[in-house]
Amino acid sequence: RRELQLLVQWSVTNGAEVQRKLGAMRDQRLELEQSHADLIHVNRELKRLSERLKVMGRIAEEARQAKTEFVANVSHELRTPLNMIIGFADIIARSPHVYGSRLPPSLLTDIAAIRRNAEHLSSLVNDVLDLSQVEAGRMALSRGWVEVPALIADAFAIVASLYASSGLYLRSQIEPDLPPVYGDEARIRQVIINLLGNAGRFTEHGGVTVSCGGNPGNSRELIISVADTGPGIAEKDQQRIFEPFQQADVSTRRRHGGSGLGLTISKQFIEMHGGSLWLTSQVGAGTTISFSLPTDNPDLAATEQAHSLRRALVADDET
């Protein structure tokens, strides 16, 4: 009887504990079911928000594309009247006798001012048009083999008057026997002119040195650098100046002109060639902007690589 009593007491005690644990398990099961339902609801909401995000992203991309095409079309339409203004102003300034009696000097001065400002506006329109065409994916490169030293000489001839009027030197350090690069001659020349123009505007004393040589880390690239003795660029502004319409000095009273598109366009042109553009600068010690260009035809190199891979994999390939 004593053993039976102990067994009964043990059964009662453990039965109560089992009931308590069963109740806790039921509560946990209810919580788990609720959590599962909440998770399903969250997943459903997340899927709905993801779909809305995709729709909004597509709408934003369509709006950006429409904006880019609009800017490109408007810029293109502005070119014709601007060219006519520049052309007529040039004719009047160069051949005033065509209009009969001798034109007064004050009128010729005003016409020269009209021509100068029209050329500045035309340059701005061209920059906006180039940027919009690149963003719209409509910019095509006319590639060929280009001699970089000749492009540097052409760019020097174009900006020589700017440097002479400012009393700045313009030097070059070009390694001998450089291979040609494979790219668009006009666009590469435009990049060099943009960099020289920026360096000439922001440099007050000293001058600019353009160097060109091989890339020690890549034998298939040339590196062109434009180093000035200007005020330099603070580290916090070095990335921002590559954004459209941005300059290191954002104040409304900045002394230097420019649209803030030159570096943006130059960077995109170089990246379209398969190269890269970067800068190194220190405040008070000048700025050096460098870019790399390939010295081989990437399409031809890819073809040769594919043929080499085929010969390696197909032993009986007679070709």
VEXTOR-857469 format. One record per residue (C-alpha): residue in one letter; x, y, z. Coordinates in steps of 0.001 Angstrom, whole numbers, always signed. Example, Ala and Ser with C-alpha at 12.3 -4.5 7.8 and 13.67 -1.06 7.14 Angstrom:
SITE, A, +12300, -4500, +7800
SITE, S, +13670, -1060, +7140
***
This chain:
SITE, R, +0, +0, +0
SITE, R, +2863, +2310, +850
SITE, E, +4411, +1770, -2566
SITE, L, +1011, +2262, -4176
SITE, Q, +559, +5548, -2325
SITE, L, +3983, +6749, -3481
SITE, L, +3110, +5814, -7056
SITE, V, -204, +7677, -6844
SITE, Q, +1493, +10786, -5418
SITE, W, +4161, +10672, -8114
SITE, S, +1480, +10269, -10804
SITE, V, -544, +13222, -9492
SITE, T, +2516, +15461, -9229
SITE, N, +3862, +14566, -12668
SITE, G, +394, +14712, -14213
SITE, A, +55, +18330, -13096
SITE, E, +3505, +19077, -14551
SITE, V, +2552, +17393, -17821
SITE, Q, -661, +19426, -17969
SITE, R, +1319, +22601, -17361
SITE, K, +3806, +21732, -20105
SITE, L, +1014, +20817, -22502
SITE, G, -578, +24205, -21866
SITE, A, +2759, +25941, -22512
SITE, M, +3182, +23968, -25756
SITE, R, -323, +24973, -26871
SITE, D, +525, +28622, -26181
SITE, Q, +3788, +28304, -28084
SITE, R, +1961, +26651, -30970
SITE, L, -537, +29506, -31081
SITE, E, +2321, +32016, -31045
SITE, L, +4071, +30095, -33814
SITE, E, +931, +30025, -35923
SITE, Q, +473, +33754, -35347
SITE, S, +4094, +34417, -36262
SITE, H, +3695, +32304, -39384
SITE, A, +597, +34269, -40368
SITE, D, +2433, +37533, -39719
SITE, L, +5349, +36327, -41829
SITE, I, +3032, +35445, -44710
SITE, H, +1469, +38899, -44441
SITE, V, +4890, +40588, -44372
SITE, N, +6043, +38583, -47389
SITE, R, +2885, +39529, -49247
SITE, E, +3413, +43204, -48440
SITE, L, +7085, +42966, -49371
SITE, K, +6207, +41430, -52724
SITE, R, +3648, +44155, -53356
SITE, L, +6152, +46879, -52436
SITE, S, +8796, +45232, -54623
SITE, E, +6429, +45275, -57581
SITE, R, +5597, +48915, -56933
SITE, L, +9297, +49700, -56677
SITE, K, +9912, +48068, -60047
SITE, V, +7086, +50091, -61576
SITE, M, +8368, +53329, -60057
SITE, G, +11909, +52514, -61218
SITE, R, +10648, +51914, -64751
SITE, I, +8714, +55184, -64658
SITE, A, +11797, +57044, -63371
SITE, E, +13962, +55512, -66098
SITE, E, +11414, +56463, -68768
SITE, A, +11305, +60009, -67376
SITE, R, +15105, +60221, -67363
SITE, Q, +15238, +58916, -70915
SITE, A, +12586, +61418, -72023
SITE, K, +14479, +64239, -70302
SITE, T, +17732, +63205, -71935
SITE, E, +16166, +62973, -75389
SITE, F, +14447, +66332, -74889
SITE, V, +17726, +67997, -73919
SITE, A, +19472, +66381, -76876
SITE, N, +16804, +67548, -79332
SITE, V, +16642, +71076, -77928
SITE, S, +20421, +71375, -77900
SITE, H, +20552, +70185, -81488
SITE, E, +17936, +72755, -82523
SITE, L, +19920, +75534, -80805
SITE, R, +23047, +74802, -82821
SITE, T, +21732, +76103, -86161
SITE, P, +20736, +79641, -85059
SITE, L, +23878, +79964, -82944
SITE, N, +26071, +79005, -85883
SITE, M, +24269, +81586, -88017
SITE, I, +24843, +84282, -85389
SITE, I, +28519, +83400, -85151
SITE, G, +28872, +83241, -88926
SITE, F, +27259, +86627, -89629
SITE, A, +29148, +88279, -86767
SITE, D, +32396, +86882, -88153
SITE, I, +31613, +88148, -91652
SITE, I, +30785, +91636, -90377
SITE, A, +33927, +91782, -88233
SITE, R, +36263, +90484, -90947
SITE, S, +34714, +92201, -94003
SITE, P, +32957, +95402, -92962
SITE, H, +33422, +96859, -96477
SITE, V, +30766, +94442, -97762
SITE, Y, +28143, +96647, -96116
SITE, G, +29110, +99816, -97982
SITE, S, +30290, +102715, -95867
SITE, R, +32883, +102230, -93188
SITE, L, +31348, +100851, -90004
SITE, P, +32076, +102741, -86775
SITE, P, +34616, +101094, -84415
SITE, S, +32073, +100965, -81576
SITE, L, +29757, +98848, -83729
SITE, L, +32589, +96474, -84619
SITE, T, +33416, +96164, -80910
SITE, D, +29817, +95269, -80115
SITE, I, +29743, +92733, -82946
SITE, A, +32936, +91152, -81597
SITE, A, +31264, +90886, -78177
SITE, I, +28220, +89245, -79774
SITE, R, +30449, +86728, -81544
SITE, R, +32437, +85995, -78391
SITE, N, +29337, +85361, -76271
SITE, A, +27668, +83335, -79024
SITE, E, +30737, +81098, -79197
SITE, H, +30608, +80639, -75421
SITE, L, +26931, +79705, -75606
SITE, S, +27628, +77358, -78511
SITE, S, +30343, +75647, -76475
SITE, L, +27895, +75170, -73591
SITE, V, +25241, +73766, -75926
SITE, N, +27770, +71358, -77419
SITE, D, +28715, +70128, -73938
SITE, V, +25080, +69576, -72981
SITE, L, +24423, +67795, -76278
SITE, D, +27425, +65501, -75835
SITE, L, +26414, +64650, -72269
SITE, S, +22792, +63964, -73222
SITE, Q, +23829, +61751, -76137
SITE, V, +26128, +59727, -73909
SITE, E, +23404, +59286, -71263
SITE, A, +20852, +58349, -73931
SITE, G, +23240, +55754, -75362
SITE, R, +23311, +57465, -78760
SITE, M, +26966, +58472, -78726
SITE, A, +28943, +56354, -81186
SITE, L, +32735, +56306, -81347
SITE, S, +34502, +56360, -84691
SITE, R, +37449, +54194, -83726
SITE, G, +40777, +53947, -85466
SITE, W, +44500, +53992, -84790
SITE, V, +45485, +57361, -83327
SITE, E, +48900, +58885, -82647
SITE, V, +48586, +60554, -79244
SITE, P, +51628, +62921, -79646
SITE, A, +49962, +64435, -82716
SITE, L, +46719, +64971, -80762
SITE, I, +48630, +66665, -77957
SITE, A, +50295, +68989, -80489
SITE, D, +46889, +69865, -81992
SITE, A, +45474, +70599, -78534
SITE, F, +48486, +72807, -77722
SITE, A, +47849, +74858, -80859
SITE, I, +44205, +75410, -79876
SITE, V, +44841, +76541, -76275
SITE, A, +48132, +78378, -76904
SITE, S, +46481, +81822, -76966
SITE, L, +44776, +81189, -73593
SITE, Y, +48085, +80341, -71938
SITE, A, +49968, +83169, -73634
SITE, S, +47404, +85745, -72503
SITE, S, +47673, +84467, -68918
SITE, G, +51490, +84302, -68901
SITE, L, +51503, +80544, -68208
SITE, Y, +53906, +77985, -69605
SITE, L, +52671, +74936, -71527
SITE, R, +55060, +72002, -71684
SITE, S, +55023, +68390, -72785
SITE, Q, +56952, +65293, -71716
SITE, I, +56327, +62522, -74226
SITE, E, +58175, +59226, -74254
SITE, P, +59689, +58260, -77628
SITE, D, +58376, +55478, -79864
SITE, L, +54930, +55304, -78312
SITE, P, +52460, +52897, -79950
SITE, P, +49203, +54282, -81332
SITE, V, +45980, +53922, -79364
SITE, Y, +42747, +52496, -80694
SITE, G, +40010, +55092, -80267
SITE, D, +38072, +58060, -81583
SITE, E, +40525, +60788, -82601
SITE, A, +38044, +63663, -82232
SITE, R, +36858, +62572, -78775
SITE, I, +40356, +61993, -77418
SITE, R, +41405, +65425, -78696
SITE, Q, +38322, +66914, -77030
SITE, V, +39282, +65315, -73712
SITE, I, +42811, +66745, -73887
SITE, I, +41474, +70202, -74797
SITE, N, +38954, +70067, -71924
SITE, L, +41667, +69204, -69419
SITE, L, +44018, +71872, -70773
SITE, G, +41218, +74447, -70720
SITE, N, +40339, +73691, -67103
SITE, A, +43980, +73781, -66038
SITE, G, +44536, +77095, -67843
SITE, R, +41482, +78742, -66273
SITE, F, +42247, +77742, -62701
SITE, T, +46027, +78289, -62763
SITE, E, +47260, +81818, -62057
SITE, H, +51016, +81258, -61713
SITE, G, +53331, +78710, -63270
SITE, G, +51767, +76566, -65951
SITE, V, +50786, +73115, -67120
SITE, T, +52795, +70042, -68102
SITE, V, +51334, +67264, -70252
SITE, S, +53058, +63897, -70042
SITE, C, +52427, +60755, -72054
SITE, G, +53953, +57320, -71614
SITE, G, +53327, +53648, -71156
SITE, N, +51523, +52167, -68175
SITE, P, +54014, +50205, -66021
SITE, G, +51192, +48012, -64761
SITE, N, +49661, +47302, -68176
SITE, S, +51714, +47122, -71364
SITE, R, +48568, +47537, -73458
SITE, E, +47768, +51033, -72192
SITE, L, +49083, +54569, -72481
SITE, I, +48684, +57090, -69689
SITE, I, +48253, +60800, -70449
SITE, S, +48528, +63243, -67540
SITE, V, +47808, +66971, -67306
SITE, A, +49532, +68506, -64265
SITE, D, +49016, +72146, -63296
SITE, T, +50426, +74428, -60615
SITE, G, +47026, +75762, -59594
SITE, P, +45397, +75999, -56162
SITE, G, +44574, +72294, -55964
SITE, I, +41317, +70598, -55002
SITE, A, +40275, +69621, -51481
SITE, E, +39753, +65923, -50894
SITE, K, +36059, +66398, -50087
SITE, D, +35495, +67971, -53523
SITE, Q, +37532, +65550, -55635
SITE, Q, +34651, +63180, -56381
SITE, R, +31964, +65850, -56686
SITE, I, +33680, +67666, -59560
SITE, F, +33054, +64654, -61827
SITE, E, +29293, +65128, -61451
SITE, P, +27426, +67216, -64077
SITE, F, +27334, +70993, -63512
SITE, Q, +29606, +70738, -60457
SITE, Q, +32827, +72589, -59713
SITE, A, +35134, +72716, -56725
SITE, D, +34005, +76296, -56005
SITE, V, +30208, +76350, -55752
SITE, S, +29877, +79965, -54643
SITE, T, +27954, +82340, -56852
SITE, R, +30893, +84744, -56949
SITE, R, +33474, +82319, -58239
SITE, R, +35986, +83998, -60480
SITE, H, +36313, +81211, -63008
SITE, G, +33813, +80373, -65701
SITE, G, +32843, +77033, -67171
SITE, S, +29711, +74937, -67233
SITE, G, +30970, +72151, -64977
SITE, L, +30490, +69583, -67742
SITE, G, +34039, +69241, -69077
SITE, L, +35267, +66636, -66600
SITE, T, +31992, +64709, -66683
SITE, I, +32056, +64418, -70464
SITE, S, +35775, +63633, -70520
SITE, K, +35376, +60836, -67967
SITE, Q, +32534, +59255, -69906
SITE, F, +34422, +59505, -73212
SITE, I, +37451, +57761, -71705
SITE, E, +35308, +55029, -70140
SITE, M, +33624, +54472, -73511
SITE, H, +37127, +53734, -74857
SITE, G, +37678, +51133, -72140
SITE, G, +40023, +53361, -70126
SITE, S, +39714, +55248, -66867
SITE, L, +40186, +58842, -65691
SITE, W, +41310, +59916, -62229
SITE, L, +42900, +62845, -60422
SITE, T, +45432, +63450, -57677
SITE, S, +45461, +66818, -55990
SITE, Q, +46531, +68631, -52865
SITE, V, +45433, +72082, -51800
SITE, G, +48180, +74549, -52645
SITE, A, +50209, +72003, -54635
SITE, G, +48292, +71780, -57922
SITE, T, +46216, +69081, -59594
SITE, T, +47104, +66210, -61908
SITE, I, +44369, +64577, -63987
SITE, S, +45342, +61370, -65756
SITE, F, +43581, +58949, -68058
SITE, S, +44449, +55660, -69724
SITE, L, +43762, +54498, -73277
SITE, P, +44120, +51009, -74804
SITE, T, +46844, +50450, -77391
SITE, D, +45112, +47415, -78907
SITE, N, +41807, +46701, -80595
SITE, P, +39612, +45096, -77905
SITE, D, +37393, +43429, -80530
SITE, L, +40410, +41946, -82307
SITE, A, +41938, +40864, -78984
SITE, A, +38697, +39120, -77999
SITE, T, +38602, +37327, -81373
SITE, E, +42195, +36164, -81029
SITE, Q, +41508, +34978, -77484
SITE, A, +38495, +32991, -78664
SITE, H, +40537, +31364, -81440
SITE, S, +43299, +30511, -78975
SITE, L, +40769, +28950, -76602
SITE, R, +39273, +26915, -79447
SITE, R, +42700, +25600, -80473
SITE, A, +43383, +24678, -76852
SITE, L, +40101, +22796, -76419
SITE, V, +39728, +21182, -79854
SITE, A, +42846, +19169, -80539
SITE, D, +41770, +18102, -84063
SITE, D, +40888, +21622, -85162
SITE, E, +43030, +22100, -88280
SITE, T, +42369, +25861, -88271
***
